[in-house]
Amino acid sequence: MIRRVMVLILSLAVFSGYTFAGEGPAGMLEPQNMELNRKEELIKKEMLRIKVLKTEVEEDIIKYNDLLKKIELSLQKAEAIGNKRLKHVARAYEAMPPEDAASRLGGLDNKTAVQILLKMNSKKAGLVIGMMEARKATALTKEITKIKK
């Protein structure tokens, strides 16, 4: 009998819209609020992790830019040394009689010959090219005209 009365009371309460603690709209929102709070914490942690990563990336960029500057400086120094040596070789070719310089430059690959000719005095380079085999002189002249500086 007590059981019947309890079931009847519960049925009437539910039918009339009465809710017990933890039920109804307020009770249903609590788990959602807890889930939202948990997700908010995860988002905050992820944002903090992203900030740390951003800082690390910015530091790496600075480090790599410094390294790039050092590499560029080293390349400039190496190029300056190469130019100095090339000028020395060009002066040696200028000191030779044009026939000898022409035969020696004719034996080099076109790129090297062109580099040497460009470092030579233009009058002496002209004499050397004039003494070369026609095909080699034409090929070197074409290479010289292709160079953009």
C-alpha positions as CSV (number, residue, x, y, z in Angstrom):
1,M,0.0,0.0,0.0
2,I,2.8,2.5,0.8
3,R,4.3,1.6,-2.4
4,R,1.1,2.5,-4.3
5,V,0.9,5.8,-2.5
6,M,4.5,6.6,-3.4
7,V,4.0,5.8,-7.1
8,L,0.8,7.9,-7.1
9,I,2.6,10.9,-5.5
10,L,5.5,10.6,-8.0
11,S,3.1,10.4,-10.9
12,L,1.1,13.4,-9.8
13,A,4.3,15.4,-9.2
14,V,5.7,14.6,-12.7
15,F,2.3,15.2,-14.3
16,S,2.0,18.6,-12.6
17,G,5.5,19.7,-13.6
18,Y,7.1,19.5,-10.2
19,T,10.8,18.5,-10.4
20,F,13.0,16.9,-7.8
21,A,16.6,18.1,-7.0
22,G,18.9,17.5,-9.9
23,E,16.1,17.1,-12.5
24,G,14.5,19.6,-14.8
25,P,16.1,22.4,-16.8
26,A,18.4,23.5,-14.0
27,G,19.5,20.0,-13.3
28,M,20.1,19.3,-17.0
29,L,22.3,22.4,-17.4
30,E,24.7,21.4,-14.7
31,P,26.4,18.6,-16.7
32,Q,26.6,21.0,-19.7
33,N,28.1,23.7,-17.6
34,M,30.7,21.2,-16.3
35,E,31.5,20.2,-19.9
36,L,31.8,23.8,-21.0
37,N,34.1,24.5,-18.1
38,R,36.2,21.5,-19.0
39,K,36.4,22.6,-22.7
40,E,37.2,26.2,-21.7
41,E,40.2,24.9,-19.6
42,L,41.4,22.8,-22.5
43,I,41.2,25.8,-24.8
44,K,43.1,27.9,-22.3
45,K,45.8,25.3,-22.1
46,E,46.0,25.0,-25.9
47,M,46.3,28.8,-26.2
48,L,49.1,28.8,-23.7
49,R,50.8,26.0,-25.6
50,I,50.4,28.0,-28.9
51,K,51.9,31.1,-27.3
52,V,54.9,29.1,-26.2
53,L,55.3,27.6,-29.7
54,K,55.0,31.0,-31.2
55,T,57.7,32.4,-29.0
56,E,59.9,29.4,-29.9
57,V,59.3,29.9,-33.6
58,E,60.1,33.6,-33.4
59,E,63.3,32.9,-31.6
60,D,64.2,30.3,-34.2
61,I,63.5,32.8,-37.0
62,I,65.9,35.3,-35.3
63,K,68.5,32.6,-34.9
64,Y,68.2,31.5,-38.5
65,N,68.3,35.0,-39.8
66,D,71.5,35.6,-37.9
67,L,72.9,32.4,-39.3
68,L,71.8,33.5,-42.9
69,K,73.6,36.8,-42.4
70,K,76.8,34.9,-41.4
71,I,76.5,32.6,-44.4
72,E,76.0,35.6,-46.7
73,L,79.0,37.3,-45.2
74,S,81.1,34.2,-45.7
75,L,80.0,33.9,-49.3
76,Q,80.9,37.5,-49.9
77,K,84.3,36.9,-48.5
78,A,84.8,33.7,-50.5
79,E,83.7,35.6,-53.7
80,A,86.1,38.4,-52.9
81,I,88.9,35.9,-52.5
82,G,87.9,34.2,-55.8
83,N,87.7,37.6,-57.6
84,K,91.2,38.5,-56.2
85,R,92.6,35.2,-57.6
86,L,90.8,35.7,-60.9
87,K,92.2,39.2,-61.2
88,H,95.6,37.7,-60.6
89,V,95.2,35.1,-63.3
90,A,93.8,37.8,-65.7
91,R,96.9,39.9,-65.1
92,A,99.1,36.9,-65.9
93,Y,97.2,36.4,-69.2
94,E,97.5,40.1,-69.9
95,A,101.3,39.9,-69.4
96,M,101.5,37.1,-72.0
97,P,101.8,37.7,-75.7
98,P,98.3,37.7,-77.2
99,E,99.0,34.5,-79.2
100,D,100.1,32.6,-76.1
101,A,97.1,33.8,-74.1
102,A,94.7,33.0,-76.9
103,S,96.0,29.4,-77.2
104,R,95.9,28.9,-73.4
105,L,92.4,30.4,-73.0
106,G,91.2,28.4,-76.0
107,G,92.0,25.2,-74.0
108,L,89.9,26.3,-71.0
109,D,86.2,25.7,-70.6
110,N,84.1,28.7,-71.8
111,K,82.9,29.8,-68.4
112,T,86.5,30.0,-67.0
113,A,87.8,31.7,-70.2
114,V,85.0,34.3,-70.0
115,Q,85.6,35.0,-66.4
116,I,89.3,35.7,-67.1
117,L,88.6,37.8,-70.2
118,L,86.1,39.9,-68.2
119,K,88.8,40.7,-65.7
120,M,91.4,41.6,-68.3
121,N,91.9,45.1,-69.8
122,S,89.4,45.3,-72.7
123,K,92.1,46.2,-75.2
124,K,94.3,43.2,-74.3
125,A,91.3,40.9,-74.1
126,G,90.3,42.1,-77.6
127,L,93.8,41.2,-78.9
128,V,93.6,37.8,-77.2
129,I,90.1,37.1,-78.7
130,G,91.4,38.2,-82.1
131,M,94.2,35.6,-81.9
132,M,91.8,32.7,-81.1
133,E,90.3,30.2,-83.4
134,A,87.1,31.8,-84.9
135,R,84.7,29.2,-83.4
136,K,86.1,29.6,-79.9
137,A,86.2,33.4,-80.1
138,T,82.5,33.4,-81.3
139,A,81.5,31.1,-78.5
140,L,83.2,33.2,-75.8
141,T,81.8,36.4,-77.3
142,K,78.3,34.9,-77.1
143,E,78.9,33.9,-73.5
144,I,80.1,37.4,-72.6
145,T,77.0,39.0,-74.1
146,K,74.7,36.7,-72.0
147,I,76.2,37.8,-68.7
148,K,74.1,40.3,-66.8
149,K,75.6,42.3,-64.0
